[in-house]
Structures are given as structure tokens and as C-alpha cells.
Amino acid sequence: MNALRLTFESFRFAWDALKSNLLRTILSLLGVTVGIFAIIAVFTVVDSLERSIRRSMDFVGDKVIYVGKWPWNFDPSSPWWKYFNRPVPTVREFHELQRQLGPNHKGVAIFVNKGGNTLKAGSNSISDCSLQGISFEYRVVSNVPIVAGRYFTAQEVEAARPVAIIGATIAENLFPEGNAVGREFKAHGQKFLVVGVLEKEGKKMLDTPSNDANCLIPFGMFTKLYALSTSGMGGPSPMIAVKGRDEDPGLLDLEYEMQGVMRHIRGLKPRQEDNFALNRPEMIADAIGKFFSIVGAVGAIIGSFAILVGGFGIANIMFVSVRERTNIIGIQKSLGAKNYFILFQFLFEAIFLCLIGGGAGIFLVWLITLIPQDALPLYLSAGNIAFGLLVSVVIGVLAGIIPAIIAANMDPVIAIRAK
């Protein structure tokens, strides 16, 4: 209990010392403020950039394997003509995957899209829209956030009925009076009934496909409007996606199974290479993660120099403070103050300085995040706040420990005589 009381007294002495030299305190913590601001600002921008890019790529889904013609990690130096001559996935292969795959998956979907479409509803129209034909299990492999209406029924997809789920931008332009569900529009001379409206996504950083200008229709209805390309050139070509199970920590078993089934469907001999690609979103996620790890490390190194300068400033002020209060230290020790009491008094003072400066730097970063940004919304995470405060404490300990030790080990008689 006595130790706790002495520790509290050390806090009080340190706080009184900071208040008595207010101008010096403010000037001292500016270096730490700039340092913490620099490093937390870098981490905030990097985290926000990574978050925006990952959000732009969320259309590829999670735990999904895509069957396509081209690999996503294509090396430009590789013989590209081998990939060029590959066949594209077909509806027959989609049905065979549905039939032959075991219980390692949650759903199999086929989808195809075509951009540059004009949709009309009465006197209203919107151009440059994407028509996307999907199978019934598309909502299993990809996120379909419907805010009004419903998803397709299995009967509507199987019968290729003229029904549609439209994006928010399409709904706002074709039906500005509101409530697009149950209304009709035309695309390529074909009438469609709106059964659902997708949640508004807004602009994405990488300008990746957005649901806002996307119109989902049954796959069979799409094939009535467009002839599918068998080579991937000169027309829309479909892609097949298989969703893995959530409890499965990896997709290797499913990938190997899909590889075997696809080789069997296409009649490939054991020595023949695959003429298809199995792509996973992890390929993109890993590349993004590695890139931002490097960017974050470089930013941390740059910010650490600013923090280092601030730490030297705090250490210099602490040495000055010890020299100024030498006489007081002697009086305290002569009255029975323990060495750790003097040590904590100056150590807490350094930590206080750094915490106040670090808190001010974090506050400045938070103010910047409040500025509206369409291209890159900034987000200050709790982890970055905790890291900034932790760094402030560490800098305070490192900057104040030597002056505090010097003060604690002073001879009280010599200290009292100091002027």
C-alpha cells in the first residue's frame, strides 16, 4: 500500500513539474507529436488503401475456385499461345461438375456478362450497363446483396424467364419515382420484369465491376440475347465457379477434385497438360498482402526517423529538468524519499510528455480521416491508435530512463548544496 502511495506521489510530482514549465512542455512534445503523426498517418493511409483495394476485389468472393481459360497469375514470358488455344468453359462442363463433384463444395455456378447495354423504361433510359446471365446457385458463390424484392426462383432460372435483378444506379435512372420491384424495362427489345434491386455499392477504387450498373438475368435468358463464344474471342464467354465449404481451412482437396473431373470431362490423357485454369482469389489477396507489407515497412522506417528526433528532444529536456531540480531531489532524499520514488518521478514525466504528444499526433490523424474522400476514404483503426500510444510509452521510457537513473542515484548531501 505504501509503494502504491509513493507511486501516486511520483505521478503527482511529474504532473506538477510539467504544468510549472508549460511552454517548455509544449515545445518538447511537438517532436513526439510530429513523429507519431507521421508514422500513424502512413499506417492509416496504407491500411485504408489496402482496405479499398480489397473492397474493390470483393466481387471475386471467398473460398471460390474459378474455372477459366487464362490463369490469373499469368506470366507474360510464358508461351501465351498455349493459353490462347484453350477452349472456354461450357454449359455441359458446368452440368458435369454439378453431377460429379463430391461433398467438398457448397455450390456450382456458371455466369457470363456483356457490357455496353442500354436499358429503357418508358421515356427513361440508361446506357453502358452490364447484363449478366447467372445460374441459380450464383448467390452461393458470390455475394448478391438484395435490398428490395427477392432473388430468382429455381423455376425462373431453369425456364429462362425474362426476370431481372437490377443495380441501384439502374433503378434510380429507370424508375426515379421509386420502388422498381414489379416494374418492367426493355433490353435488346426484350421485356424484363424487375424482381429485385441490389444494394448500392458506390465507386470502387480500382474501378472494378460494380453491382450499381449491373443487371442480373437467368443464364438461359442471356443465351437468347447473345451467342456464347466457344473460343473466348468475338463474344461473351462463360466462367464456372465452385464455392468451397466454410469449415474447410483450405481448398486444395476441392481443387484437386475439380482438376480430375475437368480432365475427365475434356478427355485429357495422363501425360497431357491441363487445357484449363483453376483460379482462386487467394492469388490476388496474397499479392496484395505482400505489396502492402512492403509499403507499410517502408512507411514505418520513414516515420521512425521522425519519432527518433522527438525522442532525442524529450531526453534533452529531461536532462535539463534533472539539472534544474537537483536541489529539490536532495531535499526529497534527505526527507526519506526512496531511489525508486525519484526514478519514477522523472520517468513518468517523460512518459507523460510522450503520451500527450502521441495523443495529439493521433488526434490530428483522426481529424484528417473526417475529411470526405470519394477516391480513398481514410480509416483510423483501433490497432493503429493502440500502436501509436504504445510507441509513445516506449519512447518515453527510452528517453527518460537515463536522466531518471542519474537523478535517483544522486548523493543527497551533494544535491542539496547544488545551486
Secondary structure by P-SEA (a helix, b strand, c coil): caaaaaaaaaaaaaaaaaaaaaaaaaaaaaaaaaaaaaaaaaaaaaaaaaaaaaaaacccccccccccccccccccccccccccccccccaaaaaaaacccccccccccccccccbbbbbcccccccbbbbbbbcccccccccccccccccccaaaaaaccccccccaaaaaaaccccccccbbbbcccbbbbbcccccccccccccccccccbbbccaaaaaaabbbbcccccbbbbbbbbbcccccccaaaaaaaaaaaaaaaacccccccccbbbbbaaaaaaaaaaaaaaaaaaaaaaaaaaaaaaaaaaaaaaaaaaaaaaaaaaaaaaacccaaaaaaaaaaaaaaaaaaaaaaaaaaaaaaaacccccbbbbbcaaaaaaaaaaaaaaaaaacaaaaaaaaaccaaaaaacc
